């Protein structure tokens, strides 16, 4: 998913205390990463996050584009959507996930995956004011396509009003990372089946211009995924 390797399982465990007891890892705590550098790196590589909230006792988990600006994690949607209309001022849980490898062992229960993930807890806030919405959406575009915002047709006031932008503070967040091979039960090593690691990477394909792109126009710059 990235040219940057995940945190190695051979490194010392992160000793930074969790932001709160709610985000403290209880099972396999050595996989926890509580420092902002690790959390920010995982967030900044993500394109999709899942925003979870509750409406009238019914839980919802909505996948959407996410991006970070400083100490805030943003997402957007239609101004009339449940994701914006209901989530505003409500408790939310936002999760992001990178799959880095498939881990195959010699028993079904010892199969696993290598991954990097972040969980953020907090209250969702609606960005207000058309200028603030435009600035936030500029952050979304620039996070994926550096330098592209200035090349685009300016947003209209109607487009800004129809687009809801939300954020949650990153004050209460934690990361979890698995980066290791298979672990067989003692004695399973001789079982005659393949075991090991199959790395997984996201590969960006070649740009496919639409019919209105002028000849010779270069494709956009896209950040490394």
N, C-alpha and C positions, 0 to 999 in steps of 0.2 A: 504493500500500500504506500510505501514511502522509500526513498533512498536512505532514510535515517533508520537505523536499527532500533528495535524496541529495547527497553531497559533490560539488561542481562540479568538472568537469575543468579549469576555468579557474583554480582555486585552486592555490597552490604545493603541491608534493608533500610529504607528511608526512615529516619528517626524523627522527622517533622511530625509533631502531634496533629491529629485530625482536627478539622475546624469545629467539630461537635461530636458528641457521642452518637448522633444519628447516622453519621457517615463513617464511623469507625468500622473497619473490617473485622469481623468476629471469626469467620472461618478462613483459615490460611492467611493470617494477617501479614505475613512476610511479602505477600503480593501487593500490599497496599502502597500507594504513593500519595502522600499528603502535601508535598511541596507544590507551590504554584507553578514552578517551572515545568514539572512533569505534567501537571493538569493542563496548563496552557498549551503545551506541545501536542497533546492528544486532541484537544479541542480544535486547535488551529489546522490540524490535518483533516478534520472531519468535514463532510459536506452535508450529511443527513443526521439529524438527531430525532429522538422521540420525546414529545412533550406529553406527560401524563397528568390528568386532573380528574376531578369528580364533579359531576352535575346531577343534582337530585338523587344522590346515592349510587349513581351509575358511573363506574370508572371508564375513562376514555384514554387512549394512548395514540397520539397522532404523529406520524413521521413528517418531517418538514425540513427545509433548509435551515441551517444554523450557522452563525458566525460570531466571533468574539471581538469586542472592542474594549480594551482595557480590562476593567473588573466586571464587565457585563457580558452575558451570553444572550444573543438576539435570535429571534425567528420572525417570520412574517406569514401573512395569510390575508384572505379577503376580509375587509372590515366587518362584514356580516357573518363571518364563519364562526362556528362554535369555538374553534381554537383561539380566536381573538375575543369574541363577544363574551364568552363564558369564563375564559381563563383569566381575564383582567381582574386583578386584586385577589386572586385565588391562590391557594397553595398548589405548587406544581413540583413534579419530579422530572427532570430532563436527563436523558441518558444518551451517550454516544458510544460507538463500538467500532473497532477495527479488527478484522479477522486476519491473522498473520500466518496461520499454519494449521494443518490437520495432524493430529497426533494419534498414531495407531499403535496399540499395544497388543498383547497376546490374549487378552480377555476383554470382553465387551465393556465391563465396568471401568477398566483402566484407559479406555479411549478418552481423548480430550481434544481441546483446541488451544492454540496459542492466540492471545488477543491482548488488546489494550482498550480499556473502557474508562469512562468518567460518568459519575452520577452527581447531579447538582440538585439540591433542595432549596426552596425559597418561595417567595411570592412573586407572581407574574405582574409586570407593570406594562401598561400601554403607553407607547410613545405618542405624545400629543404635539400638535402644531405641524403644519405641512412642511415647514423648513426642517424641523427635526426629523420628520419621517424621511424626507429626501436625503438628509445626511446619513441616516442609518442605512438606507437602502444602497447608498453609495458604498458603504462598508461591505455590504453583501457582494456587490459586483466586483469591487476591487479585491476582495478576499479570494476570488476565483480567477479573475481576469485582470491582472495588474495593468493600470493605465487605460482601461476601456471606458470608464465612466465619462471621461471628457470627450470621447468620440461619439457618444450616443445622442440621439434626439433628446432634448430635455424633457423631463416628466411634466405633464400638465397638472394643474391644480386638481382636476377631477381624478386623475390617476392616483395622486397622493391621498386624496380623501377616501378612495376606494380600497386602499391598501393599509392593513393594520400591521403595525410592527410592535412586537413585545420583547421584553427582556426580563432576565432574572439575574440578580447579583450573584457573583461567584464566591460569596463569603462562606458558604457551606457546601463544600464539594470534596470529592475524593476520587482517586484513580485506582484501578486495579489492573495488574499486568501479569500475564503468564507467558514466559519465554523459556521453555525447556522441552526436553524430549519425553519419550514414553517412560512410564514407571511400571514395570511388571512385578507381580507378586513373586516372592522367592520361590524358585523352582519352575516358574513359567518360561524361563529363558530357553529351555530346550524344546518348547512346543513348536511344531513345524509350520509356522505361519509368519508372514512378513510383518515386521514392526519397525517403526521409525517415524520420521517427520516428513510431511509433504508441505513445503512452503506455499503460501497463497499471497498473490500480489494483484493489485488493481492495475491494469494496463490501459493507457489511454490510446484510442485508435486515431487514425488519420482524419483530419477535418473533412467534412463533406459539405461544400458550399451549396446554398440554394440557387435557384435559377436566376436570381436578380443580382448576384455578386458580380461586380465588374471584372473583366479579365485582368489578371496580374495583381489583383488585390490580395495582400498577404493575410493569412489566417490570424486570429487573435493570439495573444500571449496567454497561456494557461499555466497556472502554478502547478508545481509538481504534486501529483496525487500519490 
